[in-house]
Each structure stands twice: as C-alpha cells, then as structure tokens.
C-alpha cells in the first residue's frame, strides 16, 4: 500500500520534470538553430515553445530576433511588442524592437525605443551605441559622438563604439580624432577590418596615401570580401594617377557589391579622363540614381542635367 501511495505522489513530480525538460529541449533547439543562422528552424522551435504555458517574454524576444534576422520585420515587431506587454521593464526588448523599426525606416519609433531602453537601464551601453547609429544616419554627428562617448564610458572595451565614433569624426572632418578612435578599435580588436577602412579613409583625406593604402591592404587581408576596402583603395590609386590598379580595385569592388556607388563613380571618372564621355555619363547616371551626389554633380558639369 505504501509503495502504491508513493507511486501516486511521484506521477505529478515526474510529469512536471518531463514538461520542464521538454521546454528546455525546445529552447536549446531554437537557440542552436538561431546560432547557426537556421532561422526557419529556430522560429519553429520558439513557436512550439510559445504555445506552451506559461507565456514567457524571453520566447517572444528570441523569436523576434530570428524574424528580424530573417528580414520579416513586421513579425519581429509583433513579437517584441508581445514581450514588452509581458515584461515592460525589459530594456533589451525595446532595444531589439528599435533595431527592427530602423530596418523598416521608421526612425522616430526607432529612436523612441532606444531612449526607452536607456530610461529603463541608464548603463545599457548598446542602447547608447544604437542611438548613436541612428543619429549618424541623419548626419547629426555631434549627437552621434555624444552617444558613442557615453557607450565607451560605460564599456571602455567597446571597439565598435570607438570605430563608429571615429566615423562620425570623419563626417566632421576631424581626421586626427578619427585616426585616434580607429586605432583604439584596432588595439581592442586586431582583426577589425572596418576599423582599418575607417583609418585608411582618414589618412586618405589628409593625402597620406601610403598609409591609407597600408590600411586598406590590411583590411582586405582580414576580410577579402569587404567591397568598400577595394573601392576606397581604388580611389586612392586613382588620385595617385595609378589607373590600372584603380581599375582592378573597382572591378573587384563591383564584383563583391554591384551597388557600390564609389566604385561606379570611380569608373566614370576614369572613363572621363580617357575621353569616353558616353561611358562616363552612363556610370554617373547609375550612381546618381542611387543618391551619390558627386556623380550628380558630374552630370551637371557635363550638361546632362
């Protein structure tokens, strides 16, 4: 009789353990798929999890991130909003929803969410960084620099914040500061290819062409698929009158990124220099249509606008 009663007592306990184990299995499965970029499979696991009580903000957060990385921003925002309803004090969810709004070009809502994340957690360095990106997109460089500086004060090892602040300094033509920040980013993360690109750009703007090329060479060594490094190096070669090297770099840049306006414009300038105005105008029209102002200015000079 005692054994029978003990067995009855164990049934709900074992059942509860099995249920908890299945929840953990789905969570682990979703996270594993998400880490490998298998977002459909991750979403499927998180969806199963979301249908099991109790409802959890973390499940919606995870699925929202997977939707966002898959490019389905509406569904991502739905999940982030559901997570906020369940856990309105979670700063991370506001930050993630802000990213999704930014990808939808809903910039006011993006900024509101980053600001709310910071209100909830004033020491949230990533939220300051993201708000800096939003200001930088609008070319409000002073505001962007302020946000990146705040992120760096909270996290002195934040290499991306140094690099992005350097890029904002580039926008203000403060090249010493840009080089200083890019160099710090490289010290913190030696394989940071984009920091070499930013530092190379600052050297190029100061007409320190050898240093610029060295930085672009290093960026390409670290990331051979980084189109902007080839495009920028081509621009330096073109300024030095080394058209053959410039053409090779522009060709490689456009193979990697057919929409890289700098390289398209560079082709146009080389064509113009070689006396082929029609081919030059064609390149300028293409780049101008993508919003590249120097190409639009060239079309005006050629009388095509």
N, C-alpha and C positions, 0 to 999 in steps of 0.2 A: 504493500500500500504506500509506504514511504517513497519507494522508487517511482511509483506512478505519479505521486504528487510533485516530486522533484522534476520529472519529465515535463509535466504540465507547466511548471514555472519556467523551465528553460525555453519553451516554444517561443514566447514573445521576445525573450532576450536574443535567442539565435536569429529570429526573424528580423529583429532590429539591426543586428550586426550584419546580416546579409544585405539588408536595404542600404545601410551606410556603406558597405563595401561596393555595392553596385554604383552608388553615387560617386564614390572615389574613382571607380573604374572609368566612368563616363568623363569625369573631369580630367583625369590623366590622359585619356584617349584624345579629348578635344585639344588639350594643351600640346600634346605630342604632334598632332596633325598641324596645328597652327604654327608651331616652331619650324616645321618643315615647309611651310608655305602651302599646305594642302587645305585650303580654306573651306572648300565644299564639305570635306570630311569633318573638319573641325566644327562647322556650323551644324552639321547633322548631329554630332555628339552633344553639343551645347543645347540644341533644340530638345533632344530627348531629356536632357537634364532639367530644362526649364519647365517641362510638363510634369515634373515630379515634385510633390510638396517636400519642404516648404519653398516658396518662391525666394530667390536669392539675387541680390543686386549684382553680385560677382559674376553670375552666369550671364546676365544681360550685358555686363561690361565686356566679358570675354567674347561673346558672340558679336557684339557691336564692333569690336576691334577687327574681328575676322571679316565682317561685312565691309568695313571701311577699307581694309587692305585689298579686298576683292573688287573694290570700286563701286559698291552698292551703298551710296551714302544715305539715301532715304531710309533704308532698313537699319543702317548703323545708327542714325539719329533716333529712330524709334526705340531701339534697344537702350541707348544711352539715356533717353528720357525716362524709360521704364525703370532703369537703375536708379535714377535720381529720385523718382517717386518712392522707391523702396528705401533709399538711403540718401536723403537730401543733404547730408553733411559730408559727402564723399567728394573731395576736391578733384581726385583723379578722373572721375566720370565727367565732370564739367570740362576738364582739360581735353579729354578724348572727344567729347561732343564738339568742342571748339574746333578741333582739327577737322572733323567731318564738315562742319559749316564752312570752314575755309576752303575745303576742296570743292564745295558747291558754290563758291564765290559769294557766300552770304557773310560778308566781312563784318558787318555790325554785330551780328549774332555771335560770330567767332570771338570778337573782342569781348563781348559781354560775358561769355563763358570763361575765358581766361581770367578776366577780372574777378568773377565769382569764385573761381578756384583759388585765387590769391587771397580773397577775403576769408575763405574758409581755412586756408593754410598759408599764412604770410611767409613761411620759409620754403615754399614749393618752388625750387629753382627752375624746374622745367616749365612751369606756367609762365614765369617771367621770360624765359627764353622764347617760348612760343609767342608771347605778346610782342617781343622784340621782332620776331619774324614778320608778324602782321604789320607792325609799323614800318619795317624795312620795305615791305611790298609796296607801301604807299609813298616810299621815299621820304618818310619822316625820320631822317637819320638821327637827329638829336634824341628823339624819343626812343628809337631803337637802341641807341648806345646806352641810354639810361637803363633800359630793361636788361640788356646783356650784362651791364656792370652789376646790377642787383643780383643776377643769377650767379655771376662769378664770386661776389662777396659771400653768397650762401654756399657755393660749391667751388672752391678755388682750383679744383682739378677738372673743371668743366671745359674740355678742349673745344667743343663745338661752339660754346658761348664766346670764347676768345676769337675763334675763326670768324664767326658771324659779326662780332663787334669790329674786327678788322675790315670786313667787307663794308660795313657801314661807314667806317673811316674813309675807305676808298671813295664812297659816294660823296664825302665832304672834301675830297682831295687832300686829306691829311695822311700823306704817304708814310711818314715816319711812324705814326701811330699804327697804321695798317700793317706795316712790316713787323713792328714790335709784337702785335697781337697774333699774327700768323706764326711768327717764330715761337711764341709761347705755346700755341696749339701744337706745333710740331714737337716741341720739347715734351709735352704731356703725352702725345700720341705720335710716335715717329713714323708710322705708316699712313698718316693722314694726307692722302693725295690732294684733296681740295684745299688744304691749308697751303701746300706748295703752289697751287694755282693762284691763290689769292696773293701770296707773297710775290710770285712772279709778276702778277699784274701791277702791283705797286712798284716793283723795280722797273718794269716797262714804262710806266707813266713818268718815272724820273729819268728815263732814257738810259738806264743801266742795263743795257741789252744783254750783256754776257751773263749777268746774274739772273736776269729774267729767264733766259734760255736754260740755265742750270736748274732752276726751279721747275720749269716745265718738263725738262728731261726726267727729273726725279719723280714728278707726278705721274708721268707716263710709265716709268719703270714700276711704280707701285700699282698703277691701275691702267693697263693698256687699253681699256675700253672707255676711258674718260675723254669724250669728244672735245670738251671745252679746252683741255690742255693742248691738243693738236691745233685747234683753231687759234688759240692765243699765241702759240709758238709760231704758227704760220704768219700771224700779224706782225710779230717781231722780225721774222725773216724778211717779210715784205718791206718793212720800214728800213731795213738794212740793205735793201736792193738785192737780196738773195731770192729771186723769184722762183727758181727751180725748187728750192727747199720749201718755200711758201706754198707752192702748188701741191707738192707731195703732202704737206700737212693738211691743207684744205681738203684734198681728196679723201684722206683718211678720216678727217673730222666728219665729212658729209656721209661717208660710208657708215659711220657709227651713229650719226644723228642727222638725217637729211634735212631737218628743220633748223639747223644751227645757223642763225642769221649772220653772225660774224663771219663765218666761212663763206657763205653765199655772197655777202658784200665784198669780201676779200677777192673772190673770183672776179667780181665785177670790176674792182679797181685794177686788177692785173690786166683784164681784158681791155679796159680803157687805156691803160699805159701802153698796151701792144697795138693800139689803134683800132680795135674791134668794138666800135661804139654800139652796134646792134646787140652783140653778146653781152656787153656790159649793161646796157639798158634792161635786157631780159633778167639779168641777175638782180639788178636794183629793184625792178618791179616786184620780183618774188619776195625779196627781203622786206621791201617797203610794205607789201601786203601783209606781212607778219608783224608790222609795227616797229621795224628797225629804222629809227629816224635818220641816221647817216645815209641810208640808201634813198630815203625820200628826198633828202637834201640834194643828193647827186642827181636825181631825176629832175629836180627843179633847175639845177645848173645846166643840165643837158637840154632843157626846154621840153621835157616830156610831161611836165605837169603845169 
